[in-house]
Amino acid sequence: MRGVSRENLELQMSNAKFDNDEDAIKLSLLYIIFCIPLSNANSVKIDPKFFALADNLDEFNEFPWGVLS
């Protein structure tokens, strides 16, 4: 499966040097969702569709995260 592992997301978050606040917010939202309420094993892949979803905060906020968790 394509995607980013939770472990890689955590690594990126801990080493991130953002060029702008918008990118920081997007990555932070994904980090919060996938590393706290949806905390799976590090080897689980995060589907690329969620990175695309973070590009549209309205859609991100309307996504049924409770159903996913």
Distance bins in CASP14 RR format, pairs under 12 A and 6 or more apart:
PFRMAT RR
TARGET T0000
AUTHOR 0000-0000-0000
RMODE 2
METHOD distances of the structure
MODEL  1
1 43 0 0 0 0 0 1 0 0 0 0 0
1 44 0 0 0 0 1 0 0 0 0 0 0
1 45 1 0 1 0 0 0 0 0 0 0 0
1 46 0 0 0 0 1 0 0 0 0 0 0
1 47 1 0 0 1 0 0 0 0 0 0 0
1 48 0 0 0 0 1 0 0 0 0 0 0
1 49 0 0 0 0 0 1 0 0 0 0 0
2 45 1 0 0 1 0 0 0 0 0 0 0
2 46 0 0 0 0 1 0 0 0 0 0 0
2 47 1 0 0 1 0 0 0 0 0 0 0
2 48 1 0 0 1 0 0 0 0 0 0 0
2 49 0 0 0 0 0 1 0 0 0 0 0
2 50 0 0 0 0 0 1 0 0 0 0 0
2 51 0 0 0 0 0 1 0 0 0 0 0
3 9 0 0 0 0 1 0 0 0 0 0 0
3 30 0 0 0 0 0 1 0 0 0 0 0
3 34 0 0 0 0 0 1 0 0 0 0 0
3 43 0 0 0 0 0 1 0 0 0 0 0
3 44 0 0 0 0 1 0 0 0 0 0 0
3 45 1 0 1 0 0 0 0 0 0 0 0
3 46 1 0 1 0 0 0 0 0 0 0 0
3 47 1 0 0 1 0 0 0 0 0 0 0
3 48 1 0 1 0 0 0 0 0 0 0 0
3 49 0 0 0 0 1 0 0 0 0 0 0
3 50 0 0 0 0 1 0 0 0 0 0 0
3 51 0 0 0 0 1 0 0 0 0 0 0
3 52 0 0 0 0 0 1 0 0 0 0 0
4 10 0 0 0 0 0 1 0 0 0 0 0
4 11 0 0 0 0 1 0 0 0 0 0 0
4 12 0 0 0 0 1 0 0 0 0 0 0
4 13 0 0 0 0 0 1 0 0 0 0 0
4 27 0 0 0 0 0 1 0 0 0 0 0
4 30 0 0 0 0 1 0 0 0 0 0 0
4 31 0 0 0 0 0 1 0 0 0 0 0
4 34 0 0 0 0 1 0 0 0 0 0 0
4 35 0 0 0 0 0 1 0 0 0 0 0
4 42 0 0 0 0 0 1 0 0 0 0 0
4 43 0 0 0 0 0 1 0 0 0 0 0
4 44 0 0 0 0 1 0 0 0 0 0 0
4 45 1 0 0 1 0 0 0 0 0 0 0
4 46 1 0 1 0 0 0 0 0 0 0 0
4 47 0 0 0 0 1 0 0 0 0 0 0
4 48 1 0 0 1 0 0 0 0 0 0 0
4 49 0 0 0 0 0 1 0 0 0 0 0
4 50 0 0 0 0 1 0 0 0 0 0 0
4 51 1 0 0 1 0 0 0 0 0 0 0
4 54 0 0 0 0 0 1 0 0 0 0 0
5 11 0 0 0 0 1 0 0 0 0 0 0
5 12 0 0 0 0 0 1 0 0 0 0 0
5 34 0 0 0 0 1 0 0 0 0 0 0
5 35 0 0 0 0 0 1 0 0 0 0 0
5 40 0 0 0 0 1 0 0 0 0 0 0
5 41 0 0 0 0 1 0 0 0 0 0 0
5 42 1 0 0 1 0 0 0 0 0 0 0
5 43 1 0 0 1 0 0 0 0 0 0 0
5 44 1 0 0 1 0 0 0 0 0 0 0
5 45 1 0 1 0 0 0 0 0 0 0 0
5 46 1 0 0 1 0 0 0 0 0 0 0
5 47 0 0 0 0 0 1 0 0 0 0 0
6 12 0 0 0 0 0 1 0 0 0 0 0
6 13 0 0 0 0 0 1 0 0 0 0 0
6 30 0 0 0 0 0 1 0 0 0 0 0
6 31 0 0 0 0 1 0 0 0 0 0 0
6 33 0 0 0 0 0 1 0 0 0 0 0
6 34 1 0 1 0 0 0 0 0 0 0 0
6 35 1 0 0 1 0 0 0 0 0 0 0
6 36 0 0 0 0 0 1 0 0 0 0 0
6 38 0 0 0 0 1 0 0 0 0 0 0
6 39 1 0 0 1 0 0 0 0 0 0 0
6 40 1 0 0 1 0 0 0 0 0 0 0
6 41 1 0 0 1 0 0 0 0 0 0 0
6 42 1 0 1 0 0 0 0 0 0 0 0
6 43 1 0 0 1 0 0 0 0 0 0 0
6 44 1 0 1 0 0 0 0 0 0 0 0
6 45 0 0 0 0 1 0 0 0 0 0 0
6 46 1 0 0 1 0 0 0 0 0 0 0
6 47 0 0 0 0 0 1 0 0 0 0 0
6 50 0 0 0 0 0 1 0 0 0 0 0
7 13 0 0 0 0 0 1 0 0 0 0 0
7 14 0 0 0 0 0 1 0 0 0 0 0
7 34 0 0 0 0 0 1 0 0 0 0 0
7 35 0 0 0 0 1 0 0 0 0 0 0
7 39 0 0 0 0 0 1 0 0 0 0 0
7 40 0 0 0 0 0 1 0 0 0 0 0
7 41 0 0 0 0 1 0 0 0 0 0 0
7 42 1 1 0 0 0 0 0 0 0 0 0
7 43 1 0 0 1 0 0 0 0 0 0 0
7 44 0 0 0 0 1 0 0 0 0 0 0
7 45 0 0 0 0 0 1 0 0 0 0 0
7 46 0 0 0 0 0 1 0 0 0 0 0
8 14 0 0 0 0 0 1 0 0 0 0 0
8 15 0 0 0 0 0 1 0 0 0 0 0
8 27 0 0 0 0 0 1 0 0 0 0 0
8 30 0 0 0 0 0 1 0 0 0 0 0
8 31 0 0 0 0 0 1 0 0 0 0 0
8 34 0 0 0 0 0 1 0 0 0 0 0
8 35 0 0 0 0 0 1 0 0 0 0 0
8 42 0 0 0 0 1 0 0 0 0 0 0
8 43 0 0 0 0 0 1 0 0 0 0 0
8 44 0 0 0 0 0 1 0 0 0 0 0
8 45 0 0 0 0 1 0 0 0 0 0 0
8 46 0 0 0 0 1 0 0 0 0 0 0
9 15 0 0 0 0 0 1 0 0 0 0 0
9 16 0 0 0 0 0 1 0 0 0 0 0
9 26 0 0 0 0 0 1 0 0 0 0 0
9 27 1 0 0 1 0 0 0 0 0 0 0
9 28 0 0 0 0 0 1 0 0 0 0 0
9 29 0 0 0 0 0 1 0 0 0 0 0
9 30 1 0 0 1 0 0 0 0 0 0 0
9 31 1 0 0 1 0 0 0 0 0 0 0
9 32 0 0 0 0 0 1 0 0 0 0 0
9 33 0 0 0 0 1 0 0 0 0 0 0
9 34 1 0 0 1 0 0 0 0 0 0 0
9 35 1 0 0 1 0 0 0 0 0 0 0
9 36 0 0 0 0 0 1 0 0 0 0 0
9 38 0 0 0 0 0 1 0 0 0 0 0
9 39 0 0 0 0 0 1 0 0 0 0 0
9 40 0 0 0 0 0 1 0 0 0 0 0
9 42 0 0 0 0 1 0 0 0 0 0 0
9 44 0 0 0 0 0 1 0 0 0 0 0
9 45 0 0 0 0 0 1 0 0 0 0 0
9 46 1 0 0 1 0 0 0 0 0 0 0
9 47 0 0 0 0 0 1 0 0 0 0 0
9 50 0 0 0 0 0 1 0 0 0 0 0
9 51 0 0 0 0 1 0 0 0 0 0 0
9 54 0 0 0 0 0 1 0 0 0 0 0
10 16 0 0 0 0 0 1 0 0 0 0 0
10 27 0 0 0 0 0 1 0 0 0 0 0
10 30 0 0 0 0 0 1 0 0 0 0 0
10 31 1 0 0 1 0 0 0 0 0 0 0
10 32 0 0 0 0 0 1 0 0 0 0 0
10 34 0 0 0 0 1 0 0 0 0 0 0
10 35 1 0 0 1 0 0 0 0 0 0 0
10 36 0 0 0 0 0 1 0 0 0 0 0
10 39 0 0 0 0 0 1 0 0 0 0 0
10 40 0 0 0 0 0 1 0 0 0 0 0
10 42 1 0 0 1 0 0 0 0 0 0 0
10 46 0 0 0 0 0 1 0 0 0 0 0
11 27 0 0 0 0 0 1 0 0 0 0 0
11 31 0 0 0 0 0 1 0 0 0 0 0
11 35 0 0 0 0 0 1 0 0 0 0 0
11 42 0 0 0 0 1 0 0 0 0 0 0
12 18 0 0 0 0 0 1 0 0 0 0 0
12 23 0 0 0 0 0 1 0 0 0 0 0
12 24 0 0 0 0 0 1 0 0 0 0 0
12 26 0 0 0 0 0 1 0 0 0 0 0
12 27 1 0 0 1 0 0 0 0 0 0 0
12 28 0 0 0 0 0 1 0 0 0 0 0
12 30 0 0 0 0 1 0 0 0 0 0 0
12 31 0 0 0 0 1 0 0 0 0 0 0
12 34 0 0 0 0 0 1 0 0 0 0 0
12 35 0 0 0 0 0 1 0 0 0 0 0
12 46 0 0 0 0 0 1 0 0 0 0 0
12 51 0 0 0 0 0 1 0 0 0 0 0
13 23 0 0 0 0 0 1 0 0 0 0 0
13 24 0 0 0 0 1 0 0 0 0 0 0
13 26 0 0 0 0 0 1 0 0 0 0 0
13 27 1 0 0 1 0 0 0 0 0 0 0
13 28 1 0 0 1 0 0 0 0 0 0 0
13 29 0 0 0 0 0 1 0 0 0 0 0
13 30 0 0 0 0 1 0 0 0 0 0 0
13 31 1 0 1 0 0 0 0 0 0 0 0
13 32 0 0 0 0 1 0 0 0 0 0 0
13 34 0 0 0 0 0 1 0 0 0 0 0
13 35 0 0 0 0 1 0 0 0 0 0 0
14 27 0 0 0 0 0 1 0 0 0 0 0
14 28 0 0 0 0 0 1 0 0 0 0 0
14 31 0 0 0 0 1 0 0 0 0 0 0
14 35 0 0 0 0 0 1 0 0 0 0 0
15 27 0 0 0 0 0 1 0 0 0 0 0
16 23 0 0 0 0 1 0 0 0 0 0 0
16 24 1 0 0 1 0 0 0 0 0 0 0
16 25 0 0 0 0 0 1 0 0 0 0 0
16 26 0 0 0 0 0 1 0 0 0 0 0
16 27 1 0 0 1 0 0 0 0 0 0 0
16 28 0 0 0 0 1 0 0 0 0 0 0
16 30 0 0 0 0 0 1 0 0 0 0 0
16 31 0 0 0 0 1 0 0 0 0 0 0
17 23 0 0 0 0 0 1 0 0 0 0 0
17 24 0 0 0 0 1 0 0 0 0 0 0
17 27 0 0 0 0 0 1 0 0 0 0 0
18 24 1 0 1 0 0 0 0 0 0 0 0
18 25 0 0 0 0 1 0 0 0 0 0 0
18 26 0 0 0 0 1 0 0 0 0 0 0
18 27 1 0 0 1 0 0 0 0 0 0 0
18 28 0 0 0 0 1 0 0 0 0 0 0
19 26 0 0 0 0 0 1 0 0 0 0 0
19 27 0 0 0 0 0 1 0 0 0 0 0
20 26 0 0 0 0 1 0 0 0 0 0 0
20 27 0 0 0 0 0 1 0 0 0 0 0
21 27 0 0 0 0 0 1 0 0 0 0 0
21 28 0 0 0 0 0 1 0 0 0 0 0
22 28 0 0 0 0 0 1 0 0 0 0 0
22 29 0 0 0 0 0 1 0 0 0 0 0
22 54 0 0 0 0 1 0 0 0 0 0 0
22 55 0 0 0 0 1 0 0 0 0 0 0
22 56 0 0 0 0 0 1 0 0 0 0 0
22 57 0 0 0 0 1 0 0 0 0 0 0
23 29 0 0 0 0 0 1 0 0 0 0 0
23 30 0 0 0 0 0 1 0 0 0 0 0
23 51 0 0 0 0 0 1 0 0 0 0 0
23 54 0 0 0 0 1 0 0 0 0 0 0
23 55 0 0 0 0 0 1 0 0 0 0 0
24 30 0 0 0 0 0 1 0 0 0 0 0
24 31 0 0 0 0 0 1 0 0 0 0 0
24 54 0 0 0 0 0 1 0 0 0 0 0
25 31 0 0 0 0 0 1 0 0 0 0 0
25 32 0 0 0 0 0 1 0 0 0 0 0
25 54 0 0 0 0 1 0 0 0 0 0 0
25 55 0 0 0 0 0 1 0 0 0 0 0
25 57 1 0 0 1 0 0 0 0 0 0 0
25 60 0 0 0 0 0 1 0 0 0 0 0
26 32 0 0 0 0 0 1 0 0 0 0 0
26 33 0 0 0 0 0 1 0 0 0 0 0
26 50 0 0 0 0 0 1 0 0 0 0 0
26 51 1 0 0 1 0 0 0 0 0 0 0
26 52 0 0 0 0 0 1 0 0 0 0 0
26 53 0 0 0 0 1 0 0 0 0 0 0
26 54 1 0 1 0 0 0 0 0 0 0 0
26 55 1 0 0 1 0 0 0 0 0 0 0
26 56 0 0 0 0 1 0 0 0 0 0 0
26 57 0 0 0 0 1 0 0 0 0 0 0
26 60 0 0 0 0 1 0 0 0 0 0 0
27 33 0 0 0 0 0 1 0 0 0 0 0
27 34 0 0 0 0 0 1 0 0 0 0 0
27 35 0 0 0 0 0 1 0 0 0 0 0
27 46 0 0 0 0 0 1 0 0 0 0 0
27 50 0 0 0 0 0 1 0 0 0 0 0
27 51 0 0 0 0 1 0 0 0 0 0 0
27 54 1 0 0 1 0 0 0 0 0 0 0
27 55 0 0 0 0 0 1 0 0 0 0 0
28 34 0 0 0 0 0 1 0 0 0 0 0
28 35 0 0 0 0 0 1 0 0 0 0 0
28 36 0 0 0 0 0 1 0 0 0 0 0
28 54 0 0 0 0 1 0 0 0 0 0 0
28 57 0 0 0 0 0 1 0 0 0 0 0
28 60 0 0 0 0 0 1 0 0 0 0 0
29 35 0 0 0 0 0 1 0 0 0 0 0
29 36 0 0 0 0 0 1 0 0 0 0 0
29 50 0 0 0 0 1 0 0 0 0 0 0
29 51 0 0 0 0 0 1 0 0 0 0 0
29 53 0 0 0 0 1 0 0 0 0 0 0
29 54 1 0 1 0 0 0 0 0 0 0 0
29 55 0 0 0 0 0 1 0 0 0 0 0
29 56 0 0 0 0 0 1 0 0 0 0 0
29 57 0 0 0 0 1 0 0 0 0 0 0
29 59 0 0 0 0 0 1 0 0 0 0 0
29 60 1 0 0 1 0 0 0 0 0 0 0
29 61 0 0 0 0 1 0 0 0 0 0 0
29 63 0 0 0 0 0 1 0 0 0 0 0
29 65 0 0 0 0 0 1 0 0 0 0 0
30 36 0 0 0 0 0 1 0 0 0 0 0
30 38 0 0 0 0 0 1 0 0 0 0 0
30 46 1 0 0 1 0 0 0 0 0 0 0
30 47 0 0 0 0 0 1 0 0 0 0 0
30 48 0 0 0 0 0 1 0 0 0 0 0
30 49 0 0 0 0 0 1 0 0 0 0 0
30 50 1 0 0 1 0 0 0 0 0 0 0
30 51 1 0 0 1 0 0 0 0 0 0 0
30 52 0 0 0 0 0 1 0 0 0 0 0
30 53 0 0 0 0 1 0 0 0 0 0 0
30 54 1 0 1 0 0 0 0 0 0 0 0
30 55 0 0 0 0 0 1 0 0 0 0 0
30 57 0 0 0 0 0 1 0 0 0 0 0
30 60 0 0 0 0 1 0 0 0 0 0 0
30 63 0 0 0 0 0 1 0 0 0 0 0
30 65 0 0 0 0 0 1 0 0 0 0 0
31 37 0 0 0 0 0 1 0 0 0 0 0
31 38 0 0 0 0 0 1 0 0 0 0 0
31 39 0 0 0 0 0 1 0 0 0 0 0
31 46 0 0 0 0 0 1 0 0 0 0 0
31 50 0 0 0 0 0 1 0 0 0 0 0
31 51 0 0 0 0 0 1 0 0 0 0 0
31 54 0 0 0 0 0 1 0 0 0 0 0
32 38 0 0 0 0 1 0 0 0 0 0 0
32 39 0 0 0 0 0 1 0 0 0 0 0
32 50 0 0 0 0 0 1 0 0 0 0 0
32 54 0 0 0 0 0 1 0 0 0 0 0
32 60 0 0 0 0 0 1 0 0 0 0 0
32 65 0 0 0 0 0 1 0 0 0 0 0
33 39 0 0 0 0 1 0 0 0 0 0 0
33 40 0 0 0 0 0 1 0 0 0 0 0
33 46 0 0 0 0 1 0 0 0 0 0 0
33 47 0 0 0 0 0 1 0 0 0 0 0
33 50 1 0 0 1 0 0 0 0 0 0 0
33 51 0 0 0 0 0 1 0 0 0 0 0
33 53 0 0 0 0 1 0 0 0 0 0 0
33 54 0 0 0 0 1 0 0 0 0 0 0
33 60 0 0 0 0 1 0 0 0 0 0 0
33 61 0 0 0 0 0 1 0 0 0 0 0
33 63 0 0 0 0 1 0 0 0 0 0 0
33 65 1 0 0 1 0 0 0 0 0 0 0
33 66 0 0 0 0 0 1 0 0 0 0 0
33 68 0 0 0 0 1 0 0 0 0 0 0
33 69 0 0 0 0 1 0 0 0 0 0 0
34 40 1 0 0 1 0 0 0 0 0 0 0
34 41 0 0 0 0 0 1 0 0 0 0 0
34 42 0 0 0 0 0 1 0 0 0 0 0
34 44 0 0 0 0 1 0 0 0 0 0 0
34 45 0 0 0 0 0 1 0 0 0 0 0
34 46 1 0 1 0 0 0 0 0 0 0 0
34 47 0 0 0 0 0 1 0 0 0 0 0
34 50 1 0 0 1 0 0 0 0 0 0 0
34 51 0 0 0 0 0 1 0 0 0 0 0
34 53 0 0 0 0 0 1 0 0 0 0 0
34 54 0 0 0 0 0 1 0 0 0 0 0
34 65 0 0 0 0 0 1 0 0 0 0 0
34 68 0 0 0 0 1 0 0 0 0 0 0
34 69 0 0 0 0 0 1 0 0 0 0 0
35 41 0 0 0 0 0 1 0 0 0 0 0
35 42 0 0 0 0 1 0 0 0 0 0 0
35 44 0 0 0 0 0 1 0 0 0 0 0
35 46 0 0 0 0 1 0 0 0 0 0 0
36 65 0 0 0 0 0 1 0 0 0 0 0
36 69 0 0 0 0 1 0 0 0 0 0 0
37 65 1 0 0 1 0 0 0 0 0 0 0
37 66 1 0 0 1 0 0 0 0 0 0 0
37 67 0 0 0 0 0 1 0 0 0 0 0
37 68 0 0 0 0 1 0 0 0 0 0 0
37 69 1 0 1 0 0 0 0 0 0 0 0
38 44 0 0 0 0 1 0 0 0 0 0 0
38 46 0 0 0 0 1 0 0 0 0 0 0
38 47 0 0 0 0 0 1 0 0 0 0 0
38 50 0 0 0 0 1 0 0 0 0 0 0
38 63 0 0 0 0 0 1 0 0 0 0 0
38 65 1 0 0 1 0 0 0 0 0 0 0
38 66 0 0 0 0 1 0 0 0 0 0 0
38 67 0 0 0 0 0 1 0 0 0 0 0
38 68 1 0 0 1 0 0 0 0 0 0 0
38 69 1 0 1 0 0 0 0 0 0 0 0
39 46 0 0 0 0 0 1 0 0 0 0 0
39 69 0 0 0 0 1 0 0 0 0 0 0
40 46 0 0 0 0 1 0 0 0 0 0 0
40 68 0 0 0 0 0 1 0 0 0 0 0
40 69 0 0 0 0 0 1 0 0 0 0 0
45 51 0 0 0 0 0 1 0 0 0 0 0
46 52 0 0 0 0 0 1 0 0 0 0 0
46 53 0 0 0 0 0 1 0 0 0 0 0
46 54 0 0 0 0 0 1 0 0 0 0 0
46 68 0 0 0 0 0 1 0 0 0 0 0
47 53 0 0 0 0 1 0 0 0 0 0 0
47 54 0 0 0 0 0 1 0 0 0 0 0
47 68 0 0 0 0 0 1 0 0 0 0 0
48 54 0 0 0 0 0 1 0 0 0 0 0
48 55 0 0 0 0 0 1 0 0 0 0 0
49 55 0 0 0 0 0 1 0 0 0 0 0
49 56 0 0 0 0 0 1 0 0 0 0 0
49 59 0 0 0 0 0 1 0 0 0 0 0
49 60 0 0 0 0 0 1 0 0 0 0 0
49 63 0 0 0 0 0 1 0 0 0 0 0
49 68 0 0 0 0 0 1 0 0 0 0 0
50 56 0 0 0 0 0 1 0 0 0 0 0
50 59 0 0 0 0 0 1 0 0 0 0 0
50 60 0 0 0 0 1 0 0 0 0 0 0
50 63 0 0 0 0 1 0 0 0 0 0 0
50 65 0 0 0 0 0 1 0 0 0 0 0
50 68 0 0 0 0 1 0 0 0 0 0 0
51 60 0 0 0 0 0 1 0 0 0 0 0
52 59 0 0 0 0 1 0 0 0 0 0 0
52 60 0 0 0 0 1 0 0 0 0 0 0
52 63 0 0 0 0 0 1 0 0 0 0 0
53 59 1 0 1 0 0 0 0 0 0 0 0
53 60 1 0 1 0 0 0 0 0 0 0 0
53 61 0 0 0 0 1 0 0 0 0 0 0
53 62 0 0 0 0 1 0 0 0 0 0 0
53 63 1 0 0 1 0 0 0 0 0 0 0
53 64 0 0 0 0 0 1 0 0 0 0 0
53 65 0 0 0 0 0 1 0 0 0 0 0
53 68 0 0 0 0 0 1 0 0 0 0 0
54 60 1 0 1 0 0 0 0 0 0 0 0
54 61 0 0 0 0 0 1 0 0 0 0 0
54 63 0 0 0 0 1 0 0 0 0 0 0
56 62 0 0 0 0 1 0 0 0 0 0 0
56 63 0 0 0 0 1 0 0 0 0 0 0
57 63 0 0 0 0 0 1 0 0 0 0 0
59 65 0 0 0 0 0 1 0 0 0 0 0
63 69 0 0 0 0 0 1 0 0 0 0 0
END
